[in-house]
Amino acid sequence: MLNVIHNIDQNRFEVNHDSHTAELSYRLSEGTIIFTHTGVPSALEGQGIGSLLVKTGLEYARENNLKVQTLCWFVSGYLQRHAEYQSLME
């Protein structure tokens, strides 16, 4: 099973697997988490890692009462497909 690490120092959630790192980057601003980029190396594509990162980031937002904004097309697409997280949107 893949483990998502919250790398607070670099403002990202990450999965390290087979010497590759996938990431969901964000910045915090006044009670809002702004997702800026999802990056999954081609060697890790197609394994659901991007979705796992986004779900983890959204759960973090929910647990910490943060509103969500996204500048990332992948996060936007995930939100469109998962109505249970749309109430987090600012």
DASULLIN-V658019 format. One record per pair of residues at least 12 apart in sequence whose C-alpha atoms are under 6 Angstrom apart, sorted by the first residue. I is the first residue (numbers start at 1). GAP is how many residues later the second one is. D is the distance in Angstrom with one decimal. If there is no record, write none. Layout:
((I GAP D) (I GAP D))
//
This chain:
((11 14 5.9) (11 15 5.6) (12 12 5.3) (12 13 4.2) (12 14 5.8) (22 17 5.5) (22 18 4.4) (23 15 5.7) (23 16 5.2) (24 13 5.7) (24 14 4.4) (25 12 5.2) (31 35 5.2) (32 34 5.1) (32 35 4.5) (32 36 5.6) (33 35 5.2) (34 34 6.0) (34 35 4.7) (34 36 5.4) (35 35 4.7) (35 36 6.0) (36 35 5.0) (36 36 5.3) (37 35 5.2) (67 21 5.2) (67 22 5.8) (67 23 5.4) (68 20 5.5) (68 21 4.7) (68 22 5.6))
//
